[in-house]
Amino acid sequence: MATSFLVDFAAPTRVLAALLLALVLMACNSPMLSDPVATVSLEVNRLTVPLGGPLEMSIRFVTVQTLEPLDEDYRVMVHFLDVNGEMMWAADHYPVTPTSQWQAGQTVAYTRRVHVPMYPYIGDATVAVGLYSTTTGVRLSLFGDDLGQRTYRGTVVSLKPQQESSWLMYEDGWYDDEFDPGSNKHWRWTKDSATLAFRNPYSEAVLFLEVDGRPDFFDTPQRVALRLGEETVKELVIESRSPQFYRIPLQTDQLGDADTVRLEIKVDQTFVPAEVPGGFPSDRRSLGVRVFYAFLEPS
């Protein structure tokens, strides 16, 4: 009589999965990870923000007096949740002081800016915060308003629609959009002069700009004049390669009476990448400054 043998080829995979699950559960239940390591809080600079607008978060960790050294650099989890508790987007990052360097009784506090994406949602959003391992996914226990699964309530912000005047048009003087997957940043280089156009809000407004340049290629800092017609409403001095964030008030009379407003960004010194040390020989563009973020918010 023939005998049949059934070989379970999936068995090793199931055993490995069970072993990994057991290791994660052991890690979660270990004294170091199950006991809270710090008290966490998160505040924002404003409780109402339009889609596309900037938001500053003040994040604070106060470690417990009995803290044992953490064995890795945990990442800060910042999730924006809708009214149903579903995550819309994340602003995860590493804290300014790596967690492997945290000491007992230490306060780690810093401010971080985010740009609210054009997400199809209007209403209240809960900003949740936590700490997690990028290798195992294990979250640390903290003191705070626990939303479950070691996620803690920071605050609630109200998301409102973007106004029509906030839509900016990149007219003359701009190069194509560029993207760095490492930093997840987009930017556009200007020529010596570039124009942003927008619908006149007929009210006071604030222009937010995040800009950097290459002043290291010149003997003096780069100077950037922001002009409405013949009036210079703001002059930026680019003294380092680090991106700088500007909040520029615009008065109603400065915006004029035309339905469309055109703001000129005038750069006094430009460079050609092919002609500077370490540049790209094939890049013959004349570059002024890099604009990472531009947003107009009417009053």
Secondary structure, 3 states (H helix, E strand, C coil): CCCCCCCCCCHHHHHHHHHHHHHHHHHHHCHHHHCCCEEEEEEECCCEEECCCEEEEEEEEEECCCCCCCCCCCEEEEEEECCCCCEEEECCECCCCCHHHCCCCCEEEEEEEEECCCCCCCEEEEEEEEEECCCCCCECCCECCEEECCEEEEEEEEEECCCHHHCCEECCCECCCEEECCCCEEEEEECCEEEEEEECCCCCEEEEEEEECCHHHCCCCEEEEEEECCEEEEEEEECCCCCEEEEEEECHHHHCCCCEEEEEEEECCCECHHHCCCCCCCCCCCECCEEEEEEEEEC
